[in-house]
């Protein structure tokens, strides 16, 4: 069972999770993703919540439904996800920079932390 943040709707957290799974290559473009029922069981959530997440992803052109076969990752989905996530990340930088300045955190401190992830 997955753990969810109380500050964000579960279906949106599921959207983020599926997008991350697509980005990581777990579900390749044109590849089938778990059904609404399977994903609900995997995460321990109500099927309506999963359906809402799948509908959102379909509206965004990330997945599509092949009637009778299930949901599949749309062509170009990975690029669309990357662009959106990069844009969202970049929009948060001004606040992060403001906090760095207030806390006297230098970019070299960030670089040291970054090295731990390489």
SULZIJO-V417852 format. One record per backbone hydrogen bond with DSSP energy under -0.5 kcal/mol. NH is the residue of the N-H (numbers start at 0). CO is the residue of the C=O. Records with the same first field share a line. If there is no record, write none. Layout:
NH=CO ; CO
This chain:
1=42
7=4
11=8
12=8
13=9
14=10
15=11
16=12
17=13
18=14
19=15
20=16
21=17
22=18
23=19
24=21
25=20
26=20
29=72
30=27
32=70
38=34
39=35
40=36
41=37
42=38
43=39
44=39
48=45
49=45
50=46
51=47
52=48
53=49
54=50
55=51
56=52
57=53
58=54
59=55
60=57
61=56
62=56
63=71
65=63 ; 69
66=64
68=65
69=65
71=63
72=30
73=61
76=73
79=75
80=76
81=77
82=78
83=79
84=80
85=81
86=82
87=83
88=84
89=85
90=86
91=87 ; 88
92=88 ; 89
95=91
96=92
97=93
98=94
99=95
100=96
101=97
102=98
103=100
104=99
105=103
108=105
109=105
110=106
111=107
112=108
113=109
114=110
115=111 ; 112
116=113
117=114
